[in-house]
């Protein structure tokens, strides 16, 4: 168990890294990580941390990483959804920190969806 001071320090650090949901301008890409109990149990915390760290390191002003509760498809957790203005939502499933690195490099930096990590790829394989 962590002390109250340690928990407060962790909270303060995360609040500086994860944007509070605000109205995004028309050029902002929103990256949402499912952080309900099922997502956390499946490993969403390192995914959120990795994406937050990469956005901060690269100083991407047009990308906001946020967290949300239950997305509703628990069997695919950890889930990351990417909302780009004028485009359809992209839902990445069964994410890891390593997969998050690739999504960051290819999708958020270069604009190329990593198709094999998406829910569409998983449902077409069945």
N, C-alpha and C positions, 0 to 999 in steps of 0.2 A: 504494500500500500504506500502510496506517495503522500508526502505531507501536503498540507493546504498550500503552503508557499510554492512547492514544486508544481502542483497542479495549476496554480495561478500563472506561474511562469510559462508553462506549456500552453495554457489558453492564450496568453498574451502573444506568444510567438506565433501560434496558429492564426490568430486574428489578424496579425500583420501580413501573413502569407496568403490567406484565403480571403478573397474579396467578399464583403457583405453584399448581398443582392441589392443592386441599385438599378435604376433604369439605365440600360446600356445605350450608347449611341449607335448609330446605324452601322458603324464599322467594327464593333466589338464582337469578338468570338467568345461565346460562353462555353466553358468546359465544366460539366456538372458530374460529380462523383457521388454515387449512391452510398450513403453512410448510415443506413439503418442497421439494426442488429445483424441482419443477414449479410449485409455488405461488409461490415466490420469483421464478422466471424470468417468470411471468405477471404479476407486480406485487403480490403479497400484502403485501410489507413496508409500503408506504404505507397499505394498508387497515388492517392491524394498528395502525399508528401512529395513524391517524385515530380509530379506535374507542377505543383506549386513552386518547388525549388528550381526547376528548369525554366519556367516562365520568368521567375525573378532573376536568375542568372543571366538570361538572354535579354532581360529588360524589355519584354514584349508588351508594349502599352495597349495593344488592341486585343489582348487575350486576358480573360478573367476566369480564374479557377474558383469554383464554388462547390459547396456540398449540399446534398439534399437528403431527405429521408428515403422511405421505401419507393422504389421505382416500379415494383410490382411483378418482376420476373426473377424471383429469388434463385432459381436454378442456374441462372447465368451470371451471378455475382462473382467478383466485383464488376460493376457496370460503370462505364464512362459515356456520357452523352455530350456530343459536340453540336452546338447551335451556331451556325454561321448565317449572317444576314443574307436573305434572298436564296438560301439553299435549304434542302431537306435536312432534318436532324439525322445525325449519324450516331448509332448506338454500338459501342464497343463492349464486348462481353468477355467474361473470364479473364479479366485484366490482371497483370502483374506489373511490378515496377519496371521490369525489362521491356515488356510490351509498351508500357507508357512512354519509355524512351523513344521507341520507334514511332509511336503515334505522334509524339511531340515533333520529332525530326521531319517526318514525312507529311503529316496532316497539318499541324499547326504552323510549321515553318514554310513548307513547300506547297501546301494546299492539295496534297494527294492523299485520298482516303486509303487507309490500310485495310483493304477489303476482307482479307482472310480473318481479321479480328472482329468483324461486325456480326451483328445478329442475323443479317441476311445470309451470310456465308454459312452459319450454323444451321439455319432452317432449311437451306437448299440441299444440305448434305443428307438429310433424313429421307 
